[in-house]
Amino acid sequence: MNITIIGAGNIGGALAKGWSKKNDNTCLTVSGVHWEKLNKIKAECPNVAVTTDDAEAVKDADMIVIAVKPWQVETVLGDISKNIRSNQILVSLAAGVTLADLNTMVEKAGCEKPSIFYVIPNIAAEFCESMTFISASENVAKETIEQVETAFKQVGDTFVCPEKLIAPGMLMASCGIAYVMRFLRVQTEAGVEMGFYPNDALKIAIQTAKGAAELLHQTGEHPEAAIDRVTTPGGYTIKGLNEMDHAGFNSAVIRVFKTGL
């Protein structure tokens, strides 16, 4: 598959780096405004072509991924409209730009209508560990949806869903990755207060999070069932969990995730 990414920022760059590691049947092009960012991607991923010409970049693309700010999407579509074809796949990563918005923009651009998708990955795509949410416009063929899902599965896990779940998915996985990092930062600070050097405390926190996630992933256990395995009567773990409850941890986390709804 020939994939063109328009936008060399955080998420465009993360996808380029992730896909470049899975280069078996993928030809990648990244188009952007700033040569500094493009050259950085090229230096890390020699197999990725880079350019500042959006219209030229999409000519031979099977899938066009628009990874720009929401207010830039319409301008980009206008710039590339002369080279958009009906047999191409158009994927927008712009948060809040709905499928209806995208269809309207494509019609306004006066180009052939491609298969349109609204997709939200996260920056862990760089390491092929993204959680990506995929929603397709009406009348998009099942085979095309499978193509898009297969492409994004190369950079992590995917969830094909109705559009109404894209925003909650973004809050859980894109915003959520920052919330996890904040917890790890706080855990690190606790480690320093208890006597570890910062780098050692961070290493411990990261491995603990990796271990917890992999345990649940491998066993399929419910988190509470796994928690029960490490809580002994009168032990430190249950006391710590109860302190979290007393501080309103559960309610605070739920409120954090719902802030964008």
Secondary structure, 3 states (H helix, E strand, C coil): CEEEEECCCHHHHHHHHHHHCCCCCCEEEEECCCHHHHHHHHHHCCCCEEECCHHHHCCCCCEEEECCCHHHHHHHHHHHHHHCCCCCEEEECCCCCCHHHHHHHHHHHCCCCCEEEEEECCHHHHHCCEEEEEEECCCCCHHHHHHHHHHHHCCEEEEECCHHHHHHHHHHHHHHHHHHHHHHHHHHHHHHHCCCCHHHHHHHHHHHHHHHHHHHHHHCCCHHHHHHHCCCCCCHHHHHHHHHHHCCHHHHHHHHHCCCC
